[in-house]
């Protein structure tokens, strides 16, 4: 066990606490990032790195990504050509963190991943070490996208398989025309008179039927 591993041994792997009912609850705060305005670094060039890149570009095709690794899979090279992805065939050095906002470490060398985590923490850069919750500031959950509607799913890092199944479920139950509804409501909102609170109240009343049980 490395010195860094010993340092965090016993730390909480998941953002969990007990709710008022005594049950575990997920304390993660979900946000939707404008990755077009951010710089993302993926350290590694293997299968996991390619998986993370695929996931990122599927959700955010305009994301700005740099990948650093001595080698890259053929699939990664092909995928990189479809987006704003820069491939750097070199070993990881902390200088690659300059100007980066988000980092994902995916190498098969634990010592390198720990080093990436340590360097990011010193620079207040959000970091995710694949399949290692204690070294993650964030998780990449399941995502469902239907036009302007996007739903993110998290199991607090405990069960990616469950997140995958929930994603498939929501892909089936959320209607394809939900985007038309969103666009129509946006146009309707522009016609509503009054201040912000009045508009919100009107929209709440107008859309109440969407969630009423039959």
C-alpha positions as CSV (number, residue, x, y, z in Angstrom):
1,X,0.0,0.0,0.0
2,X,1.4,3.4,-1.0
3,X,1.9,6.3,1.4
4,X,-1.0,8.1,-0.2
5,X,-3.3,5.1,0.1
6,X,-2.4,4.8,3.8
7,X,-3.2,8.5,4.3
8,X,-6.8,8.1,3.2
9,X,-7.5,4.6,4.5
10,X,-10.7,4.6,6.4
11,X,-12.1,7.7,4.7
12,X,-15.7,7.6,3.4
13,X,-15.9,6.2,-0.1
14,X,-19.4,7.6,-0.7
15,X,-21.2,10.9,-0.1
16,X,-23.7,9.3,2.2
17,X,-25.5,10.2,5.4
18,X,-28.6,9.2,7.3
19,X,-31.9,11.0,6.6
20,X,-34.6,11.8,9.1
21,X,-36.1,8.4,8.5
22,X,-32.8,6.7,9.4
23,X,-32.2,5.5,5.8
24,X,-29.1,6.3,3.8
25,X,-29.3,9.2,1.4
26,X,-27.1,10.4,-1.5
27,X,-25.5,13.7,-0.6
28,X,-24.0,14.4,-4.0
29,X,-25.0,17.7,-5.6
30,X,-25.9,17.3,-9.3
31,X,-24.9,20.0,-11.8
32,X,-24.8,20.3,-15.6
33,X,-21.5,21.6,-16.8
34,X,-20.9,23.6,-20.0
35,X,-17.9,21.6,-21.1
36,X,-17.5,23.7,-24.2
37,X,-16.3,26.5,-21.8
38,X,-14.1,24.1,-19.8
39,X,-10.9,22.2,-20.3
40,X,-11.1,18.5,-19.6
41,X,-8.0,16.2,-19.2
42,X,-8.2,12.4,-19.4
43,X,-5.0,10.6,-18.3
44,X,-4.7,7.2,-19.9
45,X,-5.3,5.7,-23.3
46,X,-6.7,2.3,-22.6
47,X,-10.2,0.8,-22.6
48,X,-11.4,2.8,-19.6
49,X,-10.1,6.0,-21.1
50,X,-11.9,5.3,-24.3
51,X,-15.1,4.5,-22.4
52,X,-14.9,7.8,-20.5
53,X,-14.3,9.8,-23.7
54,X,-17.2,8.0,-25.4
55,X,-19.5,8.9,-22.5
56,X,-18.3,12.5,-22.4
57,X,-18.7,13.1,-26.1
58,X,-22.0,11.4,-26.3
59,X,-23.4,13.8,-23.7
60,X,-21.4,16.8,-24.7
61,X,-20.1,16.6,-28.3
62,X,-18.6,20.1,-28.0
63,X,-16.5,19.3,-25.0
64,X,-12.8,20.4,-25.0
65,X,-10.7,17.4,-24.2
66,X,-7.0,16.6,-23.9
67,X,-5.9,13.0,-23.5
68,X,-2.4,12.1,-22.3
69,X,-0.9,8.6,-22.7
70,X,2.1,6.9,-24.2
71,X,-0.4,5.0,-26.4
72,X,-4.0,5.2,-27.6
73,X,-6.4,2.6,-28.9
74,X,-7.5,2.8,-32.5
75,X,-11.0,3.4,-31.4
76,X,-9.9,6.4,-29.3
77,X,-8.1,7.9,-32.2
78,X,-11.1,7.5,-34.4
79,X,-13.4,8.9,-31.7
80,X,-11.1,11.9,-31.1
81,X,-11.6,13.0,-34.8
82,X,-15.3,13.5,-34.2
83,X,-14.8,16.1,-31.4
84,X,-12.6,18.7,-30.0
85,X,-10.1,16.2,-28.7
86,X,-6.3,16.6,-28.5
87,X,-4.2,13.4,-28.2
88,X,-0.8,13.8,-26.5
89,X,1.5,10.7,-26.8
90,X,3.5,11.3,-23.6
91,X,3.7,10.0,-20.1
92,X,1.7,12.1,-17.5
93,X,3.4,15.1,-16.0
94,X,1.8,17.6,-13.7
95,X,2.5,20.3,-16.3
96,X,-0.4,18.9,-18.3
97,X,-2.8,20.2,-15.5
98,X,-2.2,23.8,-16.5
99,X,-5.4,25.4,-17.5
100,X,-7.5,22.3,-16.9
101,X,-10.8,22.4,-14.9
102,X,-11.7,18.7,-14.8
103,X,-9.4,15.7,-14.8
104,X,-10.2,12.0,-15.1
105,X,-7.5,9.5,-14.4
106,X,-7.9,6.0,-16.0
107,X,-4.4,4.4,-16.1
108,X,-3.8,0.8,-15.0
109,X,-0.9,2.0,-12.8
110,X,-2.4,2.9,-9.3
111,X,0.7,5.0,-8.4
112,X,0.1,7.3,-11.4
113,X,-3.6,7.7,-10.6
114,X,-2.8,8.6,-7.0
115,X,-0.2,11.1,-8.2
116,X,-2.8,12.7,-10.5
117,X,-5.3,12.9,-7.6
118,X,-2.6,14.5,-5.4
119,X,-1.6,17.1,-8.0
120,X,-5.2,18.0,-8.7
121,X,-6.1,18.5,-5.1
122,X,-3.2,20.8,-4.6
123,X,-4.5,22.9,-7.5
124,X,-8.2,22.7,-6.6
125,X,-9.0,20.9,-9.8
126,X,-12.0,18.5,-9.8
127,X,-10.7,15.0,-10.3
128,X,-12.1,11.5,-10.8
129,X,-10.0,8.4,-10.5
130,X,-11.9,5.6,-12.4
131,X,-13.3,2.9,-10.2
132,X,-11.8,4.4,-7.0
133,X,-14.4,6.4,-5.1
134,X,-12.1,7.7,-2.3
135,X,-10.2,9.5,-5.0
136,X,-13.2,11.0,-6.7
137,X,-14.6,14.6,-6.4
138,X,-17.4,13.6,-8.7
139,X,-18.9,10.5,-10.5
140,X,-20.0,10.1,-14.0
141,X,-23.6,8.8,-13.8
142,X,-26.1,7.5,-16.3
143,X,-27.6,10.2,-18.6
144,X,-30.8,10.3,-20.7
145,X,-31.0,13.0,-23.3
146,X,-34.2,13.9,-25.3
147,X,-33.5,17.1,-27.1
148,X,-33.3,19.9,-24.5
149,X,-34.3,17.5,-21.7
150,X,-31.5,15.8,-19.9
151,X,-31.8,13.5,-16.9
152,X,-28.7,12.4,-14.8
153,X,-28.8,9.4,-12.6
154,X,-26.5,8.6,-9.7
155,X,-26.2,5.6,-7.3
156,X,-23.5,7.4,-5.3
157,X,-20.8,5.3,-6.9
158,X,-22.2,2.1,-5.4
159,X,-23.8,0.5,-8.4
160,X,-23.0,1.7,-12.0
161,X,-25.0,-1.3,-13.3
162,X,-28.1,0.0,-11.5
163,X,-27.5,3.5,-13.0
164,X,-27.3,1.9,-16.5
165,X,-30.6,0.0,-16.0
166,X,-32.3,3.1,-14.8
167,X,-31.0,5.0,-17.8
168,X,-32.5,2.4,-20.1
169,X,-35.8,2.6,-18.2
170,X,-36.1,6.4,-18.5
171,X,-35.1,6.3,-22.2
172,X,-38.1,4.1,-22.7
173,X,-40.7,6.0,-20.5
174,X,-39.8,9.6,-21.4
175,X,-41.6,10.4,-24.6
176,X,-39.7,11.4,-27.7
177,X,-41.9,14.5,-28.1
178,X,-41.0,15.8,-24.6
179,X,-38.7,18.3,-26.4
180,X,-41.6,19.8,-28.3
181,X,-43.4,20.3,-25.0
182,X,-40.3,22.2,-23.6
183,X,-40.0,24.4,-26.7
184,X,-43.8,25.2,-26.6
185,X,-43.6,26.1,-22.9
186,X,-40.6,28.3,-23.6
187,X,-42.6,30.2,-26.2
188,X,-45.7,30.4,-23.9
189,X,-43.5,31.8,-21.1
190,X,-42.5,34.7,-23.3
191,X,-46.2,35.7,-23.7
192,X,-46.9,35.7,-19.9
193,X,-47.2,39.1,-18.3
194,X,-46.0,40.1,-14.9
195,X,-42.8,39.8,-12.8
196,X,-40.7,36.6,-12.4
197,X,-42.8,35.2,-9.5
198,X,-46.1,35.7,-11.4
199,X,-44.6,33.9,-14.4
200,X,-43.4,31.0,-12.3
201,X,-46.9,30.7,-10.6
202,X,-48.6,30.8,-14.0
203,X,-46.3,28.1,-15.5
204,X,-46.7,25.9,-12.4
205,X,-50.4,26.0,-12.7
206,X,-50.3,25.4,-16.4
207,X,-48.0,22.4,-16.1
208,X,-49.6,20.9,-13.1
209,X,-51.5,18.4,-15.2
210,X,-48.2,16.8,-16.3
211,X,-47.6,15.2,-13.0
212,X,-51.1,14.6,-11.7
213,X,-51.9,11.0,-11.2
214,X,-54.8,9.6,-13.1
